[in-house]
Structure formats: structure tokens, C-alpha cells
């Protein structure tokens, strides 16, 4: 680039350098000479800075500064040269002067922030970033990082909520939130969050942070109050319904609970894990209120084809523990149909068949599972017991003997096998074998 063009470009930047005013008392020839000198010094400073001769660049800029001491641009250029020369204290002085002369130029503040960042003066860096952000919101993430580094977690959380509300989530922000939650789990300081909420009652994240904080500190009434405030100020908030749902169940407000879960389940934004947690809460509640079976079936169907969640297994297990064998079998069979590789489903189903004496199914499913999982002793036990009760003694004996060989460090299961084998051996007329199994069983007691 030609020298004349460079000079014109940078002289255009020097809007605060009014040479006609500066030399108004001089003769025309003197003014022209002074202007030319000023341009020469400034151009030479740029040239020297470009080849990293910062000391020479500074000499030229100091000459410019003598002519125009209130030039923000010259002060800023001096600061940049001292910064590049790693003379941070002097750089700070000139950057501060530039910001005092022109407080609206974000680059003056940003370069001053770089001084404090480079020298690890993070408190001053935070102070300057707070002046930068009204001029350029892109620096909010920098401020968030400094809050985290200086362990100002409350301020970090408020800013994080603001960023996620306006710009969305990122991997780093997610990491920060995890760290904040870990560090503030037992904190009872809420002032920053409460003040932020007063300033902006439409920021959903601040409500959620406060609800979580109250919950972590067993302040349930405050958590509910905040959830109700969230519902009032942001009526379309799905999260308000998530938190209020449990409250409605605890207070037996069924109609409100159903409205809440319907809204959340109808939301495409809400994470599936949250919905599943609500489903489990409703499931437990519905066992005490049998008239909710229709609603429970509706919510169950929501997960019916979900590859990650085996909802029928959970319902079946619950009914099994309640000894409602009919409903346990109904749901466990649906779970088995969905996947026959789930060990819990298979064992609970076989045990349910045993309870209702559905021996043919217990024997058939047990054998089917043995073919698929030949090293799993539980399947041999149920198939063998089924065969025994169906009076197929030889088959029962073979299955139980084979399955016993696969039992490892499970005394309870080994006892079940031996007890069953003693009975089968006696019925087969093999007293010697029965006696051998009895002696082995006695050693386990």
C-alpha cells in the first residue's frame, strides 16, 4: 500500500485531532508545516509498530501527543505500543486516558481489559468488562469466565441464566452450570438471583435456579412459592408445571396435577427424562387412586414405543411387589414382548407365573430363555421347577442339575436349586442323590 493512502486512512481515524484549531494562531505556512510534521510522526509510528520497533513508534507518538494531548486515538496508540512491548503499567495509563477522553469507543475499554487479563488482575478485568458489555454484548462470556475463575458463583449463575435465555445453551455453559450447582448446593445466599429476578421477571432460568436452591436447602414452601410466581409471570412456562406437579399430588389436587402433566407431555421442548420422572410420580400416586387408571394408560402409551425406556417393566415390577399378579403379568408380558433380553423383566415374569401356577408358561418361557442365555441359572431354575410341577421329572432333574453348575456366589439361589433337586430326586426314587443334595444344603445353612 502506498504511503499517501496509508496516511489518508489513518488521518481519517483521527477525528479528534483538529489541526486547524490547534494551529489557529499560527501563520498559514506554519500551520501547513506543523500538520505535515504531525502526519509524518503518526505515519512513522505505524511503520515502526508494524516491524515491532515499539520504542521508536512511541517516540513518534509522544511528539504527536505534545501537539494534541487530548487525542483519544494517540493515547490509545501509545497504549497499544506499550502493551505489545509488554510494558503493561504504562499501557494501562494510556488506555485509561483514552477511555476518559472517549468513553463510548469500546476498543479503548477492550484493550484496557486485555492489560488486566494479561496481568491476571481479574477484579479490575471484571470491572472493565462491565463497561464493555453495554457497548458489545459478545463479551458476556468473557465476564462469565472471570466470575467462574474468581469463584463468584452467584454472579456467574445470574449471568449464565441471562446468556442461556438470550443465546441458548453451549457445552461450556452446561459445564459451568454443573460446576456452579456443585459449588453452591448448600449455599443460602440468594440475593444476586433475587435482585436479577426483580430486574427481569421474564427470565425463566432465574426462577429455576432459585427453586433448585430452595429445594436443596429443604425450603419447600419457598420453592413452591417461587414456582407459583413463575407460573404467574410466565404463564406458558412448562417448568412451572413440572415443579407444581409434585405439589399438586402431595395435596391430592388431582385435576391440577392432570392439567400439569398434560401440558408437560404435550410440550416438544421438555426433555424426555423430565417427563419420565413425572410419569413415575404419577404412577406411584395412581396406585393409591385406582380411578386414575385411564390417565395412567394414556401416559404409559407415551413411552410405549420408546427404545430407551421400558415403562411396562416398571409398572409390572410395582404390581408384583403389591402382589397384584394379574396386572404384574399383563405389563411384564408387554415388556417381554418389547425386549426379551432384559433380565429383570424375565425373572419377574417367571416369578409371577409361579405365583399363579401358570406352569406351562413358566416352563415354556424358561426354556426359550435358556436357548438365548444358556449361562443364566435363574432361567434353568424356573424351567426346572415348571417341569417338576408338570410331573416331567426327568426333564426337571436335567434342567436343575445343569443350572446348578452355573450358580456362582449366590447362596440363596443355590439353596433354591438344592431344595428343588431334593424333591425331584425323591420323586424319581433316587434317595442317594437326594441325600447328597441334602448334605450340600446343610453346609450352606
C-alpha positions as CSV (number, residue, x, y, z in Angstrom):
1,X,0.0,0.0,0.0
2,X,1.3,3.4,-1.0
3,X,2.4,5.8,1.8
4,X,-0.1,8.5,0.8
5,X,-3.0,6.1,1.0
6,X,-2.0,4.9,4.5
7,X,-1.7,8.4,5.8
8,X,-5.1,9.3,4.4
9,X,-6.7,6.3,6.0
10,X,-5.3,6.9,9.5
11,X,-5.7,10.6,9.4
12,X,-9.4,9.9,8.7
13,X,-9.4,8.0,12.0
14,X,-8.0,10.9,13.9
15,X,-11.3,12.7,14.1
16,X,-10.5,14.2,17.5
17,X,-7.2,15.7,16.1
18,X,-8.4,19.1,14.9
19,X,-5.1,20.6,13.4
20,X,-6.8,23.7,12.1
21,X,-7.9,24.6,15.6
22,X,-4.6,23.6,17.1
23,X,-2.6,25.9,14.9
24,X,-5.2,28.6,14.5
25,X,-2.9,31.3,16.0
26,X,0.0,30.5,13.6
27,X,0.7,31.8,10.1
28,X,-0.6,29.7,7.2
29,X,2.9,28.4,6.4
30,X,3.5,27.3,10.0
31,X,0.1,25.5,10.1
32,X,1.0,23.6,6.9
33,X,4.4,22.7,8.3
34,X,3.0,21.5,11.7
35,X,0.3,19.4,10.0
36,X,2.9,17.8,7.8
37,X,5.1,17.0,10.8
38,X,2.1,15.5,12.7
39,X,1.3,13.3,9.7
40,X,4.9,12.2,9.4
41,X,5.2,11.3,13.1
42,X,2.0,9.4,13.1
43,X,2.8,7.5,9.9
44,X,6.3,6.7,11.2
45,X,4.8,5.4,14.4
46,X,2.6,3.0,12.4
47,X,5.5,1.9,10.3
48,X,7.7,1.2,13.3
49,X,5.0,-0.7,15.2
50,X,4.5,-2.9,12.1
51,X,8.1,-4.1,12.3
52,X,7.9,-4.3,16.1
53,X,10.1,-1.3,16.8
54,X,7.8,-0.2,19.6
55,X,10.3,2.1,21.3
56,X,10.7,4.1,18.1
57,X,6.9,4.1,17.5
58,X,6.4,5.5,21.0
59,X,8.9,8.4,20.3
60,X,6.9,9.5,17.3
61,X,3.6,9.1,19.1
62,X,4.9,11.2,22.1
63,X,5.6,14.0,19.6
64,X,2.0,13.7,18.4
65,X,0.8,13.8,21.9
66,X,2.6,17.0,22.6
67,X,0.6,18.6,19.8
68,X,-2.7,17.0,20.7
69,X,-2.7,15.8,24.4
70,X,-6.5,15.3,24.4
71,X,-6.4,12.9,21.4
72,X,-8.0,9.6,22.4
73,X,-6.6,7.9,19.4
74,X,-3.0,9.0,20.1
75,X,-3.3,7.9,23.8
76,X,-4.8,4.6,22.6
77,X,-2.0,4.0,20.1
78,X,0.6,4.7,22.8
79,X,-1.2,2.2,25.0
80,X,-1.1,-0.4,22.2
81,X,2.6,0.0,21.7
82,X,3.4,-0.2,25.3
83,X,1.2,-3.3,25.6
84,X,2.9,-5.0,22.7
85,X,6.3,-4.0,24.3
86,X,5.0,-5.7,27.5
87,X,5.1,-2.5,29.5
88,X,1.7,-3.2,31.0
89,X,1.7,-0.5,33.7
90,X,2.4,2.3,31.1
91,X,0.0,0.7,28.7
92,X,-2.7,0.9,31.3
93,X,-2.1,4.6,31.9
94,X,-2.6,5.5,28.3
95,X,-5.6,3.2,27.8
96,X,-7.2,4.8,30.8
97,X,-6.5,8.2,29.3
98,X,-8.2,7.1,26.0
99,X,-11.3,5.9,27.8
100,X,-11.5,9.1,29.8
101,X,-11.4,11.2,26.6
102,X,-13.8,9.0,24.7
103,X,-15.8,6.6,26.9
104,X,-18.0,5.4,24.0
105,X,-15.3,3.7,22.0
106,X,-15.4,0.0,23.0
107,X,-11.9,-0.8,21.7
108,X,-10.3,1.5,24.3
109,X,-12.1,-0.4,27.1
110,X,-11.4,-3.8,25.5
111,X,-7.6,-3.1,25.2
112,X,-7.6,-1.9,28.8
113,X,-9.3,-5.2,29.8
114,X,-6.6,-7.1,27.9
115,X,-4.0,-5.4,30.1
116,X,-5.7,-6.7,33.3
117,X,-6.3,-10.1,31.8
118,X,-2.6,-10.4,30.8
119,X,-1.5,-9.3,34.2
120,X,-4.1,-11.6,35.9
121,X,-5.7,-8.6,37.7
122,X,-9.2,-10.3,37.3
123,X,-11.1,-8.0,39.7
124,X,-10.1,-5.0,37.6
125,X,-10.8,-7.0,34.4
126,X,-14.3,-7.7,35.7
127,X,-14.8,-4.0,36.4
128,X,-13.8,-3.1,32.8
129,X,-15.8,-5.8,31.2
130,X,-18.9,-4.4,32.9
131,X,-18.2,-1.2,31.0
132,X,-17.5,-3.1,27.7
133,X,-20.7,-5.2,27.7
134,X,-23.2,-2.2,27.3
135,X,-21.1,-1.5,24.1
136,X,-20.7,-5.1,23.0
137,X,-22.7,-7.9,24.5
138,X,-20.4,-10.5,22.9
139,X,-18.1,-10.1,25.9
140,X,-20.6,-11.5,28.4
141,X,-19.0,-14.9,28.0
142,X,-15.6,-13.4,29.0
143,X,-17.2,-11.9,32.1
144,X,-18.8,-15.3,32.9
145,X,-15.4,-17.0,32.7
146,X,-13.9,-14.4,35.1
147,X,-16.8,-14.9,37.5
148,X,-16.1,-18.6,37.5
149,X,-12.3,-18.1,37.9
150,X,-12.8,-15.8,40.8
151,X,-15.4,-18.1,42.3
152,X,-18.2,-15.6,42.2
153,X,-20.7,-18.3,41.6
154,X,-23.9,-16.3,42.4
155,X,-23.0,-13.6,39.9
156,X,-21.9,-16.3,37.4
157,X,-25.3,-18.0,37.7
158,X,-27.2,-14.8,37.1
159,X,-25.2,-14.1,34.0
160,X,-25.3,-17.7,32.8
161,X,-29.1,-17.6,33.1
162,X,-29.2,-14.4,31.1
163,X,-26.9,-15.8,28.4
164,X,-29.0,-19.0,28.0
165,X,-32.2,-17.0,27.9
166,X,-30.9,-14.8,25.0
167,X,-28.4,-17.0,23.2
168,X,-29.2,-20.6,24.2
169,X,-27.0,-23.4,25.7
170,X,-23.5,-24.4,24.8
171,X,-21.3,-27.2,26.0
172,X,-19.1,-24.8,28.0
173,X,-22.2,-23.1,29.6
174,X,-23.5,-26.6,30.6
175,X,-20.2,-27.3,32.2
176,X,-20.3,-24.1,34.1
177,X,-23.8,-24.8,35.3
178,X,-22.7,-28.2,36.7
179,X,-19.8,-26.6,38.5
180,X,-22.0,-23.8,39.9
181,X,-24.5,-26.3,41.2
182,X,-21.8,-28.4,42.8
183,X,-20.2,-25.3,44.5
184,X,-23.4,-23.7,45.7
185,X,-25.6,-26.7,46.6
186,X,-25.6,-25.8,50.3
187,X,-25.4,-22.0,49.8
188,X,-28.1,-19.9,51.4
189,X,-27.2,-16.8,49.5
190,X,-30.0,-15.8,47.1
191,X,-29.6,-12.0,46.9
192,X,-28.0,-11.9,43.4
193,X,-30.6,-14.2,41.9
194,X,-33.5,-12.4,43.7
195,X,-32.2,-9.0,42.6
196,X,-31.8,-10.2,39.0
197,X,-35.4,-11.6,39.1
198,X,-36.7,-8.2,40.3
199,X,-34.9,-6.5,37.4
200,X,-36.1,-9.0,34.8
201,X,-39.1,-11.1,35.9
202,X,-39.3,-12.8,32.4
203,X,-36.0,-14.7,32.8
204,X,-37.2,-18.2,33.5
205,X,-33.7,-19.5,34.4
206,X,-33.5,-17.3,37.5
207,X,-36.8,-18.8,38.8
208,X,-35.4,-22.3,38.2
209,X,-32.1,-21.6,39.9
210,X,-33.9,-20.2,43.0
211,X,-36.3,-23.1,43.1
212,X,-33.4,-25.5,42.9
213,X,-31.6,-23.6,45.6
214,X,-34.6,-23.6,47.9
215,X,-35.2,-27.3,47.3
216,X,-31.5,-28.2,48.0
217,X,-31.8,-26.4,51.4
218,X,-35.2,-28.0,52.3
219,X,-37.1,-24.8,51.9
220,X,-40.0,-26.4,50.2
221,X,-42.5,-23.7,50.9
222,X,-40.3,-21.1,49.3
223,X,-39.7,-23.4,46.3
224,X,-43.4,-23.8,45.8
225,X,-44.0,-20.0,46.2
226,X,-41.3,-19.4,43.5
227,X,-42.9,-22.0,41.2
228,X,-46.2,-20.2,41.6
229,X,-44.6,-16.9,40.9
230,X,-43.0,-18.4,37.7
231,X,-46.5,-19.7,36.6
232,X,-48.0,-16.2,37.2
233,X,-45.3,-14.2,35.4
234,X,-44.6,-16.6,32.6
235,X,-47.9,-18.5,32.1
236,X,-46.6,-20.6,29.2
237,X,-43.7,-22.0,31.3
238,X,-43.6,-25.8,31.2
239,X,-41.1,-25.8,34.1
240,X,-43.6,-24.1,36.4
241,X,-45.9,-27.2,35.8
242,X,-43.0,-29.6,36.4
243,X,-42.4,-28.2,39.9
244,X,-46.0,-27.6,40.8
245,X,-47.0,-31.1,39.7
246,X,-45.5,-32.8,42.8
247,X,-47.1,-30.1,45.0
248,X,-50.5,-30.9,43.4
249,X,-50.1,-34.6,44.0
250,X,-49.0,-34.1,47.6
251,X,-52.1,-32.0,48.2
252,X,-54.3,-34.5,46.4
253,X,-55.3,-31.9,43.8
254,X,-55.8,-34.4,41.0
255,X,-57.4,-32.1,38.5
256,X,-54.5,-29.6,38.7
257,X,-51.9,-32.5,38.6
258,X,-53.5,-33.9,35.5
259,X,-53.5,-30.4,33.8
260,X,-49.8,-30.0,34.7
261,X,-48.7,-33.4,33.4
262,X,-50.8,-33.0,30.2
263,X,-49.1,-29.7,29.5
264,X,-45.6,-31.0,30.0
265,X,-46.3,-34.2,28.0
266,X,-47.7,-32.0,25.2
267,X,-44.5,-29.9,25.1
268,X,-41.9,-30.7,22.4
269,X,-39.3,-28.6,24.3
270,X,-39.3,-30.6,27.5
271,X,-36.7,-33.3,27.9
272,X,-38.0,-36.9,27.9
273,X,-36.2,-37.7,31.2
274,X,-38.2,-35.0,32.9
275,X,-41.4,-36.4,31.5
276,X,-40.5,-39.9,32.7
277,X,-39.8,-38.6,36.2
278,X,-43.3,-37.1,36.3
279,X,-44.7,-40.3,34.9
280,X,-43.1,-42.3,37.8
281,X,-44.5,-39.8,40.3
282,X,-48.0,-40.2,38.8
283,X,-47.6,-44.0,38.7
284,X,-46.9,-44.2,42.4
285,X,-49.8,-41.8,43.1
286,X,-52.2,-43.7,40.9
287,X,-51.7,-47.0,42.8
288,X,-53.4,-45.2,45.8
289,X,-56.1,-43.8,43.5
290,X,-57.4,-46.6,41.3
291,X,-59.8,-44.3,39.5
292,X,-56.8,-42.8,37.6
293,X,-56.2,-46.0,35.5
294,X,-57.4,-44.3,32.3
295,X,-55.0,-41.4,32.7
296,X,-52.2,-43.8,33.6
297,X,-52.8,-45.8,30.5
298,X,-52.6,-42.6,28.4
299,X,-49.3,-41.6,29.9
300,X,-48.0,-45.1,29.6
301,X,-48.7,-45.1,25.9
302,X,-46.5,-42.1,25.5
303,X,-43.5,-44.3,26.3
304,X,-44.8,-47.5,24.7
305,X,-42.6,-47.4,21.7
306,X,-39.6,-45.7,23.3
307,X,-36.5,-47.8,22.8
308,X,-34.7,-46.3,25.8
309,X,-37.5,-46.6,28.4
310,X,-39.2,-49.9,29.3
311,X,-42.2,-48.4,31.0
312,X,-44.1,-51.7,31.2
313,X,-41.3,-53.3,33.2
314,X,-41.6,-50.6,35.9
315,X,-45.3,-51.0,36.1
316,X,-45.1,-54.8,36.2
317,X,-42.4,-54.7,39.0
318,X,-44.6,-52.4,41.1
319,X,-47.7,-54.6,40.7
320,X,-45.5,-57.6,41.5
321,X,-44.4,-56.1,44.8
322,X,-48.1,-55.2,45.5
323,X,-48.9,-58.9,44.8
324,X,-51.3,-57.9,42.1
325,X,-50.3,-60.8,39.9
326,X,-52.8,-60.2,37.1
327,X,-51.6,-56.7,36.4
328,X,-48.0,-57.6,37.0
329,X,-48.2,-60.4,34.3
330,X,-50.1,-58.1,31.9
331,X,-47.4,-55.5,32.0
332,X,-44.4,-57.8,32.3
333,X,-45.6,-59.7,29.2
334,X,-45.7,-56.4,27.3
335,X,-42.2,-55.6,28.5
336,X,-41.1,-59.1,27.5
337,X,-42.6,-58.7,24.0
338,X,-40.7,-55.4,23.7
339,X,-37.4,-57.0,24.7
340,X,-36.7,-60.5,25.9
341,X,-33.1,-59.6,26.8
342,X,-34.0,-57.6,30.0
343,X,-33.0,-59.8,32.9
344,X,-35.3,-58.1,35.5
345,X,-38.3,-58.4,33.2
346,X,-37.7,-62.0,32.6
347,X,-37.2,-63.0,36.2
348,X,-40.2,-61.0,37.5
349,X,-42.4,-62.5,34.7
350,X,-41.3,-66.1,35.5
351,X,-41.8,-65.5,39.3
352,X,-45.3,-64.1,38.5
353,X,-46.2,-67.2,36.5
354,X,-45.0,-69.3,39.5
355,X,-47.3,-67.3,41.9
356,X,-50.4,-68.0,39.8
357,X,-49.3,-71.5,39.0
358,X,-49.1,-70.8,35.2
359,X,-46.8,-73.7,34.9
360,X,-46.9,-74.3,31.1
361,X,-45.9,-70.6,30.5
362,X,-43.2,-70.8,33.2
363,X,-41.8,-73.9,31.6
364,X,-42.0,-72.6,28.0
365,X,-40.6,-69.1,28.6
366,X,-37.9,-70.6,30.9
367,X,-36.8,-72.9,28.1
368,X,-37.0,-70.2,25.5
369,X,-34.7,-68.0,27.6
370,X,-32.2,-70.9,28.2
371,X,-31.8,-71.2,24.5
372,X,-31.0,-67.4,24.3
373,X,-28.9,-67.2,27.5
374,X,-27.5,-70.7,28.3
375,X,-25.3,-69.4,31.2
376,X,-28.1,-67.8,33.2
377,X,-29.0,-70.1,36.1
378,X,-32.3,-68.4,37.1
379,X,-33.9,-69.5,33.8
380,X,-32.9,-73.1,34.5
381,X,-34.5,-72.9,37.9
382,X,-37.9,-71.7,36.7
383,X,-38.0,-74.1,33.8
384,X,-36.9,-76.9,36.0
385,X,-39.5,-76.1,38.7
386,X,-42.2,-75.8,36.0
387,X,-41.2,-79.2,34.6
388,X,-41.3,-80.6,38.2
389,X,-44.8,-79.3,38.9
390,X,-45.9,-80.6,35.5
391,X,-44.6,-84.0,36.6
392,X,-41.9,-84.1,33.9
393,X,-39.4,-85.3,36.5
394,X,-36.5,-86.4,34.2
395,X,-36.6,-83.1,32.3
396,X,-36.8,-81.2,35.6
397,X,-33.8,-83.1,37.0
398,X,-31.7,-82.4,33.9
399,X,-32.6,-78.7,33.9
400,X,-31.9,-78.2,37.6
401,X,-28.6,-80.1,37.6
402,X,-27.4,-78.1,34.6
403,X,-28.5,-74.8,36.1
404,X,-26.9,-75.5,39.5
405,X,-23.5,-75.7,37.7
406,X,-23.9,-72.1,36.7
407,X,-24.6,-70.7,40.2
408,X,-21.7,-68.7,41.4
409,X,-21.5,-66.9,44.8
410,X,-25.3,-66.8,45.2
411,X,-26.2,-68.8,48.3
412,X,-29.9,-68.0,48.2
413,X,-30.3,-69.3,44.6
414,X,-28.1,-72.3,45.3
415,X,-30.4,-73.2,48.2
416,X,-33.4,-73.0,46.0
417,X,-31.8,-75.3,43.4
418,X,-30.8,-77.9,46.1
419,X,-34.2,-77.8,47.7
420,X,-35.9,-78.4,44.4
421,X,-33.4,-81.2,43.4
422,X,-34.0,-83.0,46.7
423,X,-37.7,-83.2,46.0
424,X,-37.3,-84.2,42.4
425,X,-34.7,-86.9,43.4
426,X,-37.0,-88.3,46.0
427,X,-39.9,-88.5,43.5
428,X,-37.6,-90.2,41.0
429,X,-36.7,-92.7,43.7
430,X,-33.1,-91.7,43.9
431,X,-32.6,-91.5,47.6
432,X,-28.8,-91.5,47.3
433,X,-28.8,-88.4,45.1
434,X,-31.4,-86.7,47.4
435,X,-29.2,-87.4,50.4
436,X,-26.2,-85.9,48.6
437,X,-28.1,-82.7,47.8
438,X,-29.4,-82.6,51.4
439,X,-25.8,-82.8,52.8
440,X,-24.7,-80.0,50.5
441,X,-27.7,-77.9,51.5
442,X,-26.9,-78.4,55.2
443,X,-23.5,-77.0,54.7
444,X,-25.0,-73.8,53.4
445,X,-27.2,-73.2,56.4
